[in-house]
C-alpha cells in the first residue's frame, strides 16, 4: 500500500510549483544578464539599419542582395569611422575642454540657478535624484573604465554584423520555439515589429539631423563656444526622446555661463525655439506612419527602462518601447481582441512555398 504515493492532483500541483520556480529562475537570470540582452537588442537594431540601407542600394543601384548588403555594411563602417574622426580629431580640443571643465561648468550653472529660491530647490532635487540613479553609476563606470565601454560597443557592432548577415536563421529559430498553432500570429507580429522599427529609425534619423543642425546654428548665433560639437551632441541625444535633449542642454548652458547672461538666455531661447519647431512641424510629419505613443507613457517608460538597465538601457529605451507597443497591438489587440489592425507584408518563413501576405487580412 503506497499511502505516500502522489495522486493526480498532487502531480499537477508539483508540476505547477516546478514551473513557477523555473519561471522565477529564468526571470532572475534575465535580470542578471540585462546588459547583455540590451546589447543584443542594440545589435538587432543595427542589423535593421544595415538592411534598410541595403534595400536603398538594391532599389537605386539595381544590385543583388549580397552586393547591396556589402555596400550597406561598408557605409555603416564609414559612418562610424567619420563619427570617430569627428570626436577624436575635429572636435578633440572642444570635447577635451568640455569634459575637463564640465564639473566646473555645471557647478557654475547650479550657482547661477540657485540665485532664486525656486532655482535652488530645483538644483537640490536634480542632485538628489541623480546621485542614486543607475545611470549615474554607469556614467561613473564609463569614466573609470572606458575600455569596458569600448568593448561593449565593439560587441554591439559585431553582433549587428552577424544578425545582418543572415537574419532569417534567427527568425526561423525563434518561430520554431513557438507552438505550431501560434506561429502564424507570432510571425506576423515579428514582421510588424521589424517594419515599425525601420520606420521609427528613419524618423529618428531625420529628427536627429534637424535637431543637431538647428541647435548648432542657434548656439553659434548666441555666441556659445564649440557650437558644432554641441550641435552634434544634441543631435545624437535626440535618439532618447525628452531625456536626451535635456541632458545635452546642460553642457551647452554650462559653456554659455562663460559668456554671461546674454549667452545663457540665447541658449535657452535656441533650445526652446528648436523644440517648438521639432514638436509642431518636423515630428508630426516624419512620425505620421509610425505608432503614436502618448508622450507621458514615453517619458516614464524611458526613465523606468533606464533605471532598470542603466545607460545602455536608457539609450535603447525608446526603441524598446516601440517594440513593446507594436507587440501589444499585434498580439493582444489584433489576435486576442480581434481588432482590425493591418499586417506588414512579408513572405512566410516556415512554409514550403513562400506566399506574400497582404497588408490587410
MOURNOR-V186304 format. One record per pair of residues at least 4 apart in sequence whose C-alpha atoms are under 7 Angstrom apart, sorted by the first residue. I is the first residue (numbers start at 0). J is the second residue. D is the distance in whole Angstrom. If there is no record, write none. Layout:
# MOURNOR-V186304
I/J/D  I/J/D
This chain:
# MOURNOR-V186304
5/9/5  5/10/6  6/10/6  7/11/6  8/12/6  9/13/6  10/14/6  11/15/6  12/16/6  13/17/6  14/18/6  15/19/6  16/20/6  17/21/6  18/22/6  19/23/6  20/24/6  21/25/6  22/26/6  23/27/6  24/28/6  25/29/6  26/30/6  27/31/6  28/32/6  29/33/6  32/36/6  33/37/6  33/308/6  34/38/6  34/308/6  35/39/6  36/40/6  37/41/6  37/311/7  37/312/6  38/42/6  38/155/6  39/43/6  39/155/7  39/158/7  40/44/6  41/45/6  41/155/6  41/315/7  42/46/6  42/155/5  42/156/6  42/158/5  42/159/4  43/47/6  43/159/6  43/162/6  44/48/6  45/49/6  45/159/5  46/50/6  46/159/5  46/160/6  46/162/6  46/163/5  47/51/6  47/197/7  48/52/6  49/53/6  49/71/6  49/72/6  49/163/7  50/54/6  50/68/7  50/163/7  51/55/7  52/56/6  52/71/5  53/57/6  53/67/5  53/68/5  53/70/7  53/71/5  54/58/6  55/59/6  56/60/5  56/67/5  57/61/5  57/62/5  57/63/6  57/64/7  57/67/6  62/66/6  62/67/6  63/67/6  64/68/6  65/69/6  66/70/6  67/71/6  68/72/6  69/73/6  70/74/6  71/75/6  72/76/6  73/77/6  74/78/6  75/79/6  76/80/6  77/81/6  78/82/6  79/83/6  80/84/6  81/85/6  82/86/6  83/87/6  84/88/5  84/89/7  85/89/5  85/90/6  86/90/5  86/91/6  87/91/5  90/94/6  90/228/6  91/95/6  92/96/6  93/97/6  93/225/6  94/98/6  95/99/6  96/100/6  97/101/5  100/104/6  101/105/6  101/250/7  102/106/6  103/107/6  104/108/6  104/253/5  104/254/7  105/109/6  105/253/6  106/110/6  107/111/6  108/112/6  108/253/6  108/256/7  109/113/6  109/122/6  110/114/7  112/118/5  112/119/6  113/118/5  113/119/4  113/122/7  114/118/7  114/119/7  115/119/6  116/120/6  117/121/6  118/122/6  119/123/6  120/124/6  121/125/6  122/126/6  123/127/6  124/128/6  125/129/6  126/130/6  128/132/7  129/135/6  130/135/7  132/136/7  132/306/7  133/137/6  133/306/6  133/309/5  134/138/6  134/305/7  134/306/7  134/309/5  134/310/5  135/139/6  136/140/6  137/141/6  137/309/6  137/310/6  138/142/6  139/143/6  140/144/6  141/145/5  141/148/6  144/148/7  145/149/6  146/150/6  147/151/6  148/152/6  149/153/6  150/154/6  151/155/6  152/156/6  153/157/6  154/158/6  155/159/6  156/160/6  157/161/6  158/162/6  159/163/6  160/164/6  162/166/5  166/170/6  167/171/6  168/172/6  169/173/6  170/174/6  171/175/6  171/348/6  171/349/7  172/176/7  174/182/6  174/186/7  177/181/7  177/182/6  178/182/6  181/185/6  182/186/6  183/187/6  184/188/6  184/334/7  185/189/6  186/190/6  187/191/6  187/342/7  188/192/6  188/326/6  188/329/5  188/330/6  189/193/6  190/194/6  190/343/6  191/195/6  191/342/6  191/343/5  192/196/6  192/322/6  192/325/6  192/326/7  193/197/6  194/198/6  194/343/7  195/199/6  195/289/6  196/200/6  197/201/6  198/202/6  198/289/6  199/203/6  199/289/6  200/204/6  201/205/6  202/206/6  202/285/5  202/286/6  203/207/6  203/238/6  204/208/6  205/209/6  206/210/6  207/211/6  207/234/4  207/235/6  207/237/5  207/238/7  208/212/6  208/234/6  209/213/6  210/214/6  210/233/7  210/234/5  210/273/7  211/215/6  211/230/4  211/231/5  211/233/5  211/234/4  212/216/6  212/230/6  213/217/6  213/273/7  214/218/6  214/230/5  214/269/6  214/270/7  214/273/7  215/219/6  215/226/5  215/227/5  215/229/6  215/230/4  216/220/6  217/221/6  217/269/5  218/222/6  218/223/5  218/226/5  218/266/6  218/269/7  219/223/6  219/226/5  221/262/6  221/265/5  221/266/6  222/262/6  223/254/7  223/255/5  223/258/7  223/262/6  224/254/6  225/229/6  226/230/6  227/231/6  228/232/6  229/233/6  229/251/7  230/234/6  231/235/6  232/236/6  232/247/7  233/237/6  233/244/6  233/247/5  236/243/5  236/244/6  236/247/6  237/243/6  237/244/6  239/243/5  239/314/6  239/317/6  241/245/6  241/298/7  242/246/6  243/247/6  244/248/6  245/249/7  247/251/7  248/252/6  249/253/6  250/254/6  251/255/6  252/256/6  252/263/6  252/266/7  255/259/7  255/262/5  255/263/5  255/266/7  256/260/7  256/262/7  256/263/6  258/262/5  259/263/7  260/264/6  261/265/6  262/266/6  263/267/6  264/268/6  265/269/6  266/270/6  267/271/6  268/272/6  269/273/6  270/274/6  271/275/6  272/276/6  273/277/6  274/278/6  275/279/6  276/280/5  276/281/7  277/281/5  277/282/6  278/282/5  279/283/7  280/284/7  281/285/6  282/286/6  283/287/6  292/296/7  292/297/7  293/297/6  294/298/6  295/299/6  296/300/6  297/301/6  298/302/6  299/303/6  300/304/6  301/305/6  301/313/6  301/316/5  301/317/6  302/306/6  303/307/6  304/308/6  304/312/6  304/313/6  304/316/6  305/309/5  305/310/6  305/312/5  305/313/4  305/316/7  308/312/5  309/313/6  310/314/6  311/315/6  312/316/6  315/319/6  316/320/6  317/321/6  318/322/6  319/323/6  320/324/6  321/325/6  322/326/6  323/327/6  324/328/6  325/329/6  326/330/6  327/331/5  327/332/6  328/332/5  328/333/6  329/333/5  329/334/7  330/334/5  330/335/7  331/335/5  331/336/6  332/336/5  332/337/6  332/338/6  333/337/5  333/338/5  333/339/6  333/340/6  341/358/5  341/359/5  342/358/5  342/359/6  343/358/5  344/355/7  344/356/5  344/357/5  344/358/5  345/355/6  345/356/6  346/353/5  346/354/5  346/355/5  346/356/7  347/353/5  347/354/6  348/353/7
